[in-house]
Amino acid sequence: MTYFDAASSAPPHPVAREAFLAAWEEGWADPARLHREGRRARLLLDAAREGTAELLDCRPDELAFTTSGTRALHTGIAGTLAARHRVGRRLLHSAVEHSAVLHAAESHRGAGGTAVEVPPDRAGRTAVADWSGALTPDTALAVLQSANHEVGTEQPVEEVAEVCGAAGVPLLVDAAQSVPWGEVPGRWSLLTASAHKWGGPGGVGLLVVRKGTRFAPPEPHDERESGRSPGFPSLPAVVAAAASLRAVRAEATAEAERLRALVRRIRTRVPEEVPDTWVVGHPELRLPNVVTFSCLYADGEALLDGLDREGFAVSSGSSCTSSTLTPSHVLRAMGVLSEGNVRVSLPRGTAESDVERFLAALPRVVGAVRDRLAGPVVPDGPGGTAEPDDTAEPDCPAGGSAAGATPAGVTEVEVDALGRRCPIPVIELAKVLPGVPVGAVVRVLADDSAARLDIPAWCEMRGQEYLGEEPLAGPGRGGSAYRVRRTG
């Protein structure tokens, strides 16, 4: 099995294992105790904190170890909002944050606060001007990831930190994906990360709260970890996390350059060799090891299973909610295709031959999934996006009301895809459209929420005109009608 899901959890670094076992032997005691064993454990904990703080460019007493990156995010958000409640109860965050931030925002709204999203562009990057315009006197906290977990796009953290600093608003940076590659620049106020993202053990998160940032621990007071993470952490895991981060950083520059070249190869070859694919994310301002693409007329879970059978572990759907079968909130916010999504994130040491094997397997896996879903015929081999065949007789979609070519004079055709999950509504639309005259409208009925994103995205990919969405009227009728005009 070739593991291409490092953005979810990186393979264990050999240094992490060595450090864990050594610390297990020497650091099993409570580091708060004054006996010899406690002092020995305390020395290990202090050394791990100092070494990690140096790599994060912060003071050791600003860094607390938590039980996970999610816990660090929740604690950082809750503690800052609580400390600044007199300023206001407005939380500002990007629409493409990790689900942990979205859950914290939902909880904040439930408690009477306000949470506002800053939208990204089509590449997944937010604009500094949008942050500046969204900051208000009652904004208590802003949250921005350094790089997106799902598509790899880097955010303008340094510039946003300047804007927030000028407005007197603390900025919390989720740096889980970028900490392994280098320091996070800018005058940020809080920072979080997670050790399993760089090959350290799971169960170790990092929370940095800069001096001068108002912070009130959201839980009952505990003297350990500056009161920000109750109880003492798993010392062997903390030591392993610190040691592996230092090892990863030592090779980060050379490894980033090597992996970036492999990612560029994937970004170039996938649309050339797999028709009707859309590579998403910023082409340059991105993580060195992540590439994401969406395949028309294919289901993400089916692609994941097919690639797994070929020996490749990748991810599909939202990187933080892929088990829920819900459309990715990141892709939805970007306005790109959400179905048939594949994220490839290369771990350190990925061989060029592994990437070539993946590129060889991908076309046949996508083709097999499309065949099972009875999608429209697309050309084999290179060619990028397939153009519709104006001369072909379209197949009648299952459940659709159109049959064959549209008779002359008919200006609107209805396709009933109610009760069917995406990508079926898009597949049926693609089958019908070649048979209607230029200028005619196809009205697709669908109740899968993913259709709201995928049909407009399909129109952009295929150069057709999306006319909008109309809720279906009538008692007990759910779903919407999506209207598409054929332009050519």
C-alpha positions as CSV (number, residue, x, y, z in Angstrom):
1,M,0.0,0.0,0.0
2,T,1.3,3.4,-1.0
3,Y,0.2,6.0,1.6
4,F,-0.8,9.4,0.0
5,D,-2.8,10.8,2.9
6,A,-0.2,12.7,4.9
7,A,-2.4,15.8,5.4
8,S,-4.7,13.6,7.5
9,S,-2.0,12.0,9.5
10,A,1.7,11.7,8.5
11,P,3.4,8.4,8.9
12,P,5.4,8.1,12.2
13,H,8.8,9.6,11.9
14,P,11.6,7.2,13.1
15,V,12.9,9.8,15.5
16,A,9.4,10.0,17.2
17,R,9.6,6.3,18.0
18,E,13.1,6.5,19.4
19,A,12.3,9.5,21.5
20,F,9.0,8.0,22.8
21,L,10.6,4.8,24.0
22,A,13.5,6.7,25.7
23,A,11.1,9.1,27.4
24,W,8.9,6.1,28.5
25,E,11.8,4.7,30.4
26,E,12.9,8.0,32.0
27,G,9.8,10.3,32.1
28,W,7.0,8.2,33.5
29,A,6.7,10.2,36.8
30,D,4.6,13.2,37.5
31,P,6.7,16.2,36.4
32,A,5.2,18.4,39.2
33,R,6.7,16.3,42.0
34,L,9.9,17.2,43.7
35,H,11.4,13.7,44.1
36,R,14.2,12.5,41.8
37,E,11.9,10.8,39.3
38,G,9.6,13.8,39.2
39,R,12.6,16.2,38.6
40,R,13.8,13.9,35.8
41,A,10.4,14.0,34.1
42,R,10.3,17.8,34.5
43,L,13.7,18.2,32.8
44,L,12.4,16.2,29.8
45,L,9.1,18.3,29.7
46,D,11.0,21.6,29.9
47,A,13.5,20.5,27.2
48,A,10.6,19.5,24.9
49,R,8.8,22.8,25.5
50,E,11.9,24.9,24.9
51,G,12.9,23.1,21.8
52,T,9.3,23.3,20.3
53,A,9.0,27.0,21.3
54,E,12.2,27.8,19.5
55,L,10.8,26.2,16.3
56,L,7.5,28.1,16.7
57,D,9.3,31.4,17.3
58,C,7.6,31.9,20.7
59,R,8.6,31.9,24.4
60,P,8.5,28.6,26.3
61,D,6.0,30.0,28.8
62,E,3.6,30.9,25.9
63,L,3.4,27.3,24.8
64,A,1.0,24.7,26.3
65,F,0.7,21.1,25.3
66,T,-2.9,19.8,24.8
67,T,-4.4,16.4,24.0
68,S,-5.0,17.3,20.3
69,G,-5.1,20.0,17.7
70,T,-8.8,20.1,17.9
71,R,-8.6,20.6,21.6
72,A,-6.1,23.4,21.1
73,L,-8.4,25.2,18.7
74,H,-11.4,24.8,21.0
75,T,-9.5,26.0,24.0
76,G,-7.9,28.9,22.2
77,I,-11.2,30.1,20.8
78,A,-13.2,29.7,24.0
79,G,-10.5,31.2,26.2
80,T,-10.0,34.3,24.0
81,L,-13.8,34.9,23.6
82,A,-14.3,34.6,27.3
83,A,-11.5,37.0,28.1
84,R,-12.7,39.6,25.6
85,H,-16.5,39.4,26.2
86,R,-16.7,43.0,27.2
87,V,-15.2,44.1,23.8
88,G,-17.9,42.1,22.0
89,R,-19.1,38.6,21.1
90,R,-18.3,38.6,17.4
91,L,-16.1,35.8,16.1
92,L,-14.6,36.2,12.6
93,H,-13.2,33.3,10.7
94,S,-12.7,32.1,7.1
95,A,-15.3,29.9,5.4
96,V,-12.7,27.2,4.7
97,E,-11.4,26.6,8.3
98,H,-11.1,23.1,9.7
99,S,-14.4,21.7,11.0
100,A,-13.2,22.2,14.6
101,V,-13.4,26.0,14.1
102,L,-16.8,25.7,12.5
103,H,-18.1,23.6,15.4
104,A,-16.7,26.2,17.9
105,A,-18.4,29.0,15.9
106,E,-21.7,27.0,16.0
107,S,-21.4,26.6,19.8
108,H,-20.6,30.3,20.1
109,R,-23.8,31.2,18.2
110,G,-25.8,28.8,20.4
111,A,-24.6,30.7,23.4
112,G,-25.8,34.0,22.0
113,G,-22.6,35.2,20.2
114,T,-22.1,36.1,16.6
115,A,-19.9,34.2,14.1
116,V,-19.2,35.7,10.7
117,E,-17.4,34.0,7.8
118,V,-14.9,35.6,5.4
119,P,-15.4,33.9,1.9
120,P,-12.5,32.6,-0.2
121,D,-11.9,33.1,-3.9
122,R,-12.2,30.2,-6.4
123,A,-8.7,29.1,-5.4
124,G,-9.6,28.9,-1.7
125,R,-7.6,32.0,-0.7
126,T,-9.2,34.9,1.3
127,A,-8.5,38.5,0.5
128,V,-6.9,40.9,3.0
129,A,-9.4,43.6,2.0
130,D,-12.3,41.3,3.0
131,W,-10.8,40.8,6.5
132,S,-10.2,44.5,6.9
133,G,-13.8,45.2,5.9
134,A,-15.2,42.5,8.2
135,L,-13.4,43.7,11.4
136,T,-15.8,45.7,13.6
137,P,-15.3,47.3,17.1
138,D,-17.2,44.4,18.7
139,T,-15.0,41.7,17.1
140,A,-13.4,39.7,19.9
141,L,-11.4,37.2,17.9
142,A,-10.4,36.4,14.3
143,V,-9.4,32.9,13.2
144,L,-7.4,32.0,10.0
145,Q,-5.6,28.8,9.0
146,S,-2.1,29.2,7.6
147,A,-2.8,26.7,4.8
148,N,-6.0,24.8,3.9
149,H,-6.1,21.1,5.1
150,E,-8.1,20.1,2.0
151,V,-6.7,21.9,-1.1
152,G,-3.4,23.1,0.2
153,T,-3.9,26.8,-0.5
154,E,-1.9,29.1,1.7
155,Q,-3.6,32.1,3.4
156,P,-2.2,35.7,3.7
157,V,-1.6,35.2,7.5
158,E,1.1,37.9,7.8
159,E,-1.0,40.6,6.1
160,V,-4.2,39.6,8.0
161,A,-2.3,39.7,11.3
162,E,-1.2,43.2,10.5
163,V,-4.8,44.3,9.8
164,C,-6.0,42.6,13.0
165,G,-3.3,44.1,15.0
166,A,-4.1,47.6,13.8
167,A,-7.7,47.0,14.8
168,G,-6.8,45.6,18.2
169,V,-8.2,42.2,17.4
170,P,-6.2,39.0,18.3
171,L,-5.7,36.6,15.4
172,L,-5.6,32.8,16.1
173,V,-3.8,30.8,13.4
174,D,-4.5,27.1,12.8
175,A,-1.0,26.2,11.6
176,A,-1.5,22.4,11.7
177,Q,-0.5,21.9,8.0
178,S,2.3,24.4,7.8
179,V,4.2,24.0,11.0
180,P,6.2,21.0,9.6
181,W,7.5,23.2,6.8
182,G,8.6,26.3,8.7
183,E,7.7,29.2,11.0
184,V,4.4,31.0,10.6
185,P,5.2,34.6,9.9
186,G,3.3,37.7,11.2
187,R,2.1,39.2,14.4
188,W,-0.4,36.5,15.2
189,S,-1.7,36.3,18.8
190,L,-2.5,32.6,19.1
191,L,-1.4,29.5,17.2
192,T,-2.4,25.9,17.2
193,A,-0.9,22.7,15.7
194,S,-1.1,18.9,16.0
195,A,1.9,16.5,16.2
196,H,0.4,13.8,14.1
197,K,0.5,16.1,11.1
198,W,4.3,16.0,11.0
199,G,4.9,12.3,12.0
200,G,4.7,12.8,15.8
201,P,2.4,10.7,17.9
202,G,-1.3,11.4,18.1
203,G,-2.7,12.9,21.2
204,V,-0.4,15.9,21.3
205,G,-1.6,19.4,20.3
206,L,0.1,22.8,20.6
207,L,-1.5,26.0,21.9
208,V,0.6,29.2,21.9
209,V,-0.9,32.3,23.5
210,R,1.4,35.3,23.1
211,K,2.2,37.5,26.0
212,G,-0.2,40.5,26.1
213,T,-3.1,38.5,24.6
214,R,-6.1,38.4,26.9
215,F,-7.0,34.8,27.7
216,A,-9.2,33.2,30.3
217,P,-8.9,29.4,30.5
218,P,-12.5,28.1,29.8
219,E,-12.2,25.2,32.4
220,P,-11.7,25.1,36.1
221,H,-8.3,26.3,37.2
222,D,-5.4,23.8,37.0
223,E,-1.8,24.7,37.8
224,R,-0.4,22.6,34.9
225,E,0.2,23.9,31.4
226,S,-0.5,27.5,32.5
227,G,-4.1,26.4,33.3
228,R,-4.8,25.9,29.6
229,S,-4.8,22.1,29.5
230,P,-5.9,20.3,32.7
231,G,-3.8,17.5,34.0
232,F,-0.2,16.7,33.0
233,P,0.3,15.6,29.4
234,S,1.6,12.3,28.1
235,L,5.3,13.1,28.6
236,P,6.7,10.4,26.2
237,A,4.3,11.6,23.5
238,V,5.3,15.3,24.1
239,V,9.0,14.4,23.9
240,A,8.4,12.4,20.8
241,A,6.5,15.3,19.2
242,A,9.2,17.8,20.0
243,A,12.0,15.5,18.7
244,S,10.2,14.6,15.5
245,L,9.3,18.2,14.7
246,R,13.0,19.2,15.0
247,A,13.9,16.3,12.7
248,V,11.2,17.2,10.1
249,R,12.2,20.9,10.2
250,A,15.9,20.0,9.6
251,E,15.0,18.4,6.2
252,A,12.0,20.6,5.4
253,T,13.6,22.9,2.8
254,A,15.0,20.1,0.6
255,E,12.0,17.8,1.0
256,A,9.6,20.6,0.2
257,E,11.4,21.4,-3.0
258,R,11.3,17.7,-4.0
259,L,7.7,17.1,-3.2
260,R,6.6,20.4,-4.8
261,A,8.0,19.1,-8.1
262,L,6.0,15.8,-7.7
263,V,2.9,17.8,-7.0
264,R,3.4,19.9,-10.1
265,R,3.6,16.7,-12.1
266,I,0.3,15.5,-10.7
267,R,-1.4,18.9,-11.2
268,T,-0.3,18.9,-14.9
269,R,-0.8,15.2,-15.8
270,V,-4.2,14.6,-14.2
271,P,-6.3,16.9,-16.4
272,E,-4.3,15.8,-19.4
273,E,-4.8,12.1,-18.9
274,V,-8.2,12.0,-17.2
275,P,-11.0,13.8,-19.1
276,D,-13.4,16.1,-17.3
277,T,-11.3,16.8,-14.2
278,W,-10.9,20.0,-12.3
279,V,-7.7,20.6,-10.3
280,V,-8.5,22.9,-7.4
281,G,-6.5,25.2,-5.1
282,H,-4.1,27.9,-5.8
283,P,-1.5,26.9,-8.4
284,E,1.5,28.5,-6.6
285,L,0.6,29.7,-3.1
286,R,0.2,26.3,-1.7
287,L,1.6,23.6,0.5
288,P,4.4,21.6,-1.2
289,N,2.8,18.2,-0.8
290,V,-1.0,18.6,-1.3
291,V,-2.9,18.4,-4.6
292,T,-6.7,18.1,-4.9
293,F,-8.9,17.4,-8.0
294,S,-12.5,16.7,-8.7
295,C,-13.7,14.3,-11.4
296,L,-17.0,14.9,-13.2
297,Y,-19.5,11.9,-13.3
298,A,-17.8,10.1,-10.5
299,D,-18.4,9.5,-6.8
300,G,-15.6,10.4,-4.4
301,E,-16.1,7.3,-2.1
302,A,-16.1,5.0,-5.1
303,L,-12.9,6.6,-6.4
304,L,-11.3,6.2,-2.9
305,D,-12.3,2.5,-2.9
306,G,-11.0,1.9,-6.4
307,L,-7.6,3.6,-5.7
308,D,-7.4,1.6,-2.4
309,R,-7.8,-1.6,-4.4
310,E,-5.0,-0.4,-6.7
311,G,-2.8,0.1,-3.6
312,F,-3.1,3.8,-2.9
313,A,-4.4,5.4,0.3
314,V,-5.9,8.8,-0.5
315,S,-8.8,10.8,0.9
316,S,-12.0,12.0,-0.6
317,G,-14.6,14.6,0.5
318,S,-13.9,17.0,3.3
319,S,-10.6,16.3,4.9
320,C,-12.1,16.7,8.3
321,T,-15.6,15.3,7.8
322,S,-15.1,12.7,5.0
323,S,-16.9,10.0,6.9
324,T,-20.2,11.9,6.9
325,L,-20.9,11.7,3.1
326,T,-21.8,15.4,3.2
327,P,-20.4,17.8,0.6
328,S,-17.1,19.4,1.6
329,H,-17.7,22.8,3.2
330,V,-14.3,23.9,1.8
331,L,-15.2,23.1,-1.8
332,R,-18.7,24.5,-1.4
333,A,-17.2,27.8,-0.1
334,M,-14.8,27.9,-3.1
335,G,-17.7,27.2,-5.5
336,V,-16.0,24.3,-7.2
337,L,-17.2,20.7,-7.9
338,S,-17.7,18.8,-4.7
339,E,-18.4,15.3,-6.0
340,G,-15.7,13.0,-7.3
341,N,-13.1,14.7,-5.1
342,V,-9.7,13.2,-4.5
343,R,-7.0,14.7,-2.2
344,V,-3.4,13.4,-2.6
345,S,-1.0,14.5,0.1
346,L,2.5,13.1,-0.2
347,P,4.4,12.1,2.9
348,R,8.1,12.7,3.3
349,G,10.2,10.3,1.2
350,T,7.6,9.7,-1.5
351,A,9.3,8.2,-4.5
352,E,8.9,9.4,-8.0
353,S,8.0,5.9,-9.1
354,D,5.1,5.8,-6.6
355,V,3.7,9.0,-8.2
356,E,4.1,7.5,-11.7
357,R,2.2,4.3,-10.6
358,F,-0.6,6.5,-9.2
359,L,-0.8,8.5,-12.5
360,A,-1.0,5.2,-14.4
361,A,-3.7,3.8,-12.2
362,L,-5.9,6.8,-11.9
363,P,-7.4,6.9,-15.5
364,R,-8.6,3.3,-15.3
365,V,-10.0,3.8,-11.8
366,V,-12.0,6.9,-12.8
367,G,-13.1,5.2,-16.0
368,A,-14.4,2.2,-14.1
369,V,-16.3,4.3,-11.6
370,R,-17.9,6.3,-14.5
371,D,-18.9,3.2,-16.2
372,R,-20.7,1.9,-13.1
373,L,-22.5,5.2,-12.7
374,A,-23.5,5.1,-16.4
375,G,-22.1,8.6,-17.0
376,P,-21.8,10.2,-20.5
377,V,-19.1,8.9,-22.8
378,V,-15.9,10.9,-22.4
379,P,-12.8,10.4,-24.6
380,D,-10.0,8.2,-23.5
381,G,-6.4,9.4,-22.9
382,P,-5.2,13.0,-23.1
383,G,-7.5,15.8,-23.9
384,G,-8.6,17.5,-20.7
385,T,-12.3,18.4,-20.7
386,A,-14.5,16.6,-23.2
387,E,-16.7,18.6,-25.4
388,P,-20.4,17.5,-25.8
389,D,-21.1,15.6,-29.0
390,D,-23.8,17.6,-30.7
391,T,-24.6,14.8,-33.2
392,A,-25.1,12.0,-30.7
393,E,-28.4,10.8,-29.5
394,P,-28.5,11.1,-25.7
395,D,-29.4,8.2,-23.5
396,C,-32.5,8.7,-21.5
397,P,-31.6,9.2,-17.8
398,A,-33.2,6.9,-15.3
399,G,-36.2,8.7,-13.8
400,G,-35.9,11.5,-16.4
401,S,-38.8,12.8,-18.5
402,A,-36.7,13.5,-21.6
403,A,-36.3,10.8,-24.2
404,G,-33.9,11.1,-27.1
405,A,-33.4,14.4,-28.9
406,T,-35.8,17.2,-28.0
407,P,-38.4,17.9,-30.7
408,A,-38.2,21.1,-32.7
409,G,-39.8,24.0,-31.0
410,V,-39.4,22.7,-27.4
411,T,-37.5,25.3,-25.4
412,E,-37.4,23.6,-22.0
413,V,-36.8,20.0,-20.9
414,E,-37.2,18.6,-17.4
415,V,-35.0,15.9,-15.9
416,D,-36.3,14.3,-12.6
417,A,-33.4,13.4,-10.4
418,L,-35.3,13.6,-7.1
419,G,-34.2,11.1,-4.5
420,R,-30.9,10.5,-6.2
421,R,-27.5,11.5,-4.8
422,C,-24.9,13.5,-6.7
423,P,-23.3,13.0,-9.1
424,I,-26.4,11.4,-10.7
425,P,-28.2,14.8,-11.3
426,V,-25.1,16.1,-13.1
427,I,-24.8,12.8,-15.1
428,E,-28.4,13.1,-16.2
429,L,-28.0,16.7,-17.1
430,A,-24.9,15.9,-19.2
431,K,-26.7,13.1,-21.0
432,V,-29.7,15.2,-21.9
433,L,-28.0,18.5,-22.9
434,P,-26.5,17.4,-26.3
435,G,-30.0,16.5,-27.5
436,V,-31.6,19.9,-26.9
437,P,-31.2,22.9,-29.3
438,V,-28.8,25.7,-28.6
439,G,-30.7,28.2,-26.5
440,A,-33.0,25.7,-24.9
441,V,-33.2,25.1,-21.2
442,V,-32.8,21.9,-19.2
443,R,-34.6,22.0,-15.8
444,V,-33.0,19.5,-13.4
445,L,-35.1,18.5,-10.3
446,A,-32.9,17.4,-7.4
447,D,-33.0,17.2,-3.6
448,D,-29.4,16.3,-2.9
449,S,-27.8,19.4,-1.4
450,A,-24.6,18.8,-3.4
451,A,-26.5,19.6,-6.6
452,R,-26.6,23.3,-5.5
453,L,-22.8,23.4,-6.0
454,D,-22.1,20.7,-8.6
455,I,-24.6,21.9,-11.3
456,P,-23.2,25.4,-11.4
457,A,-19.6,24.0,-11.3
458,W,-20.4,21.7,-14.2
459,C,-21.8,24.6,-16.2
460,E,-18.6,26.5,-15.7
461,M,-16.4,23.5,-16.7
462,R,-18.5,22.8,-19.8
463,G,-19.2,26.4,-20.9
464,Q,-23.0,26.3,-20.3
465,E,-25.1,29.0,-18.8
466,Y,-26.4,28.4,-15.3
467,L,-29.7,30.3,-14.8
468,G,-30.3,29.7,-11.2
469,E,-32.2,27.6,-8.6
470,E,-36.0,27.6,-7.9
471,P,-37.4,25.8,-4.9
472,L,-40.0,23.2,-5.8
473,A,-43.5,24.3,-4.9
474,G,-46.2,22.1,-3.5
475,P,-47.0,20.3,-0.3
476,G,-44.4,17.8,0.8
477,R,-42.1,18.6,-2.1
478,G,-38.5,19.1,-1.2
479,G,-35.6,20.0,-3.4
480,S,-35.1,22.5,-6.2
481,A,-35.2,23.0,-9.9
482,Y,-31.8,24.0,-11.4
483,R,-32.1,25.6,-14.8
484,V,-29.3,25.4,-17.4
485,R,-29.3,26.9,-20.9
486,R,-27.4,25.3,-23.6
487,T,-25.0,27.8,-25.2
488,G,-23.2,25.6,-27.7
